[in-house]
Amino acid sequence: MSRKLTLPQLKKYDITQKVIEALADAESRTILFSIIKKGKTAAELSGKYKIPLSSVYKKLSDLEELTLIYVEKWLISDKGRKFKVYKSRISKANISIKKPEPSLVLVPN
């Protein structure tokens, strides 16, 4: 016997909803669309946009989990520390809310 899922339970697993929520967040949106043409490290993003580094790492993790960004390459500093360079997988996002269910169109980068 199958149980019907509640709306909050459905939202938890709805990828479209999660992507829309990420795009609605100003910091995530800033990060995502600033790495379309050229990849950047978390430290570069934090410094340029005055977002706390811990927040940048959290946003990058969320965007990577949604496969909206990827690690373009790894850099190694003079002191031997490794840094990821992130790049956006999308160049544009269109959200349309005409019916109860939103429509999301992502344009590949």
C-alpha positions in Angstrom: 0.0 0.0 0.0 1.5 3.3 -1.1 1.3 6.4 1.1 0.6 9.8 -0.4 3.4 12.3 0.2 2.6 15.7 1.7 3.6 18.9 0.0 6.6 19.6 2.3 7.8 16.0 1.6 7.4 16.5 -2.2 9.3 19.8 -2.1 12.2 18.1 -0.3 12.7 15.8 -3.4 11.6 18.2 -6.2 14.8 19.3 -8.0 13.0 22.0 -9.9 11.9 23.5 -6.6 15.4 23.3 -5.2 16.9 25.0 -8.3 14.4 27.8 -8.1 15.1 28.3 -4.5 18.9 28.5 -5.2 18.2 31.0 -8.0 16.0 33.1 -5.7 18.9 33.4 -3.2 20.8 36.6 -4.1 24.2 35.3 -3.0 23.8 32.0 -4.8 22.7 33.8 -8.0 25.6 36.2 -7.8 28.1 33.3 -7.4 26.5 31.2 -10.1 26.3 33.9 -12.8 29.8 35.4 -12.0 31.5 32.1 -12.9 30.0 31.7 -16.4 32.9 33.0 -18.5 35.8 32.4 -16.1 36.1 30.1 -13.1 36.9 31.4 -9.7 37.9 30.1 -6.3 35.8 30.5 -3.2 38.3 33.0 -1.8 38.0 35.1 -5.0 34.2 35.1 -4.9 34.2 36.0 -1.2 36.6 38.9 -1.7 35.0 40.3 -4.8 31.4 40.1 -3.6 32.0 40.7 0.1 30.3 37.4 1.1 31.7 35.6 4.1 33.9 32.7 3.0 31.9 30.2 5.0 28.7 31.3 3.2 30.5 31.0 -0.2 31.5 27.5 0.6 27.9 26.6 1.6 26.5 28.1 -1.5 29.1 26.4 -3.7 28.3 23.1 -2.1 24.6 23.5 -2.7 25.1 24.6 -6.3 27.4 21.7 -6.9 24.9 19.3 -5.4 22.3 20.6 -7.9 24.9 20.2 -10.7 24.6 23.9 -11.6 28.4 24.3 -11.2 31.4 22.0 -11.5 35.1 22.0 -10.5 36.9 23.3 -13.5 40.4 22.6 -12.1 42.5 22.5 -8.9 45.1 25.1 -8.1 48.0 24.6 -5.7 49.3 27.6 -3.8 53.0 28.3 -3.0 52.4 26.9 0.4 50.9 23.6 -1.0 47.2 24.3 -0.3 44.7 23.0 -2.8 41.9 25.2 -4.2 39.0 24.4 -6.4 38.2 26.6 -9.3 34.4 26.6 -9.9 32.6 27.2 -13.2 28.9 27.5 -14.0 27.2 24.8 -16.1 24.5 27.3 -17.1 24.5 30.7 -18.8 20.9 31.5 -18.4 17.8 30.4 -16.4 14.2 31.1 -17.3 11.5 30.5 -14.7 7.8 30.7 -15.7 5.0 30.4 -13.2 1.8 30.3 -15.2 0.2 27.2 -13.8 0.4 25.7 -10.3 3.7 24.0 -11.3 6.6 26.3 -12.3 8.5 25.7 -15.4 12.3 25.9 -15.4 14.5 26.2 -18.5 18.3 26.2 -18.0 20.6 27.2 -20.9 23.9 25.3 -20.9 27.1 27.2 -20.6 
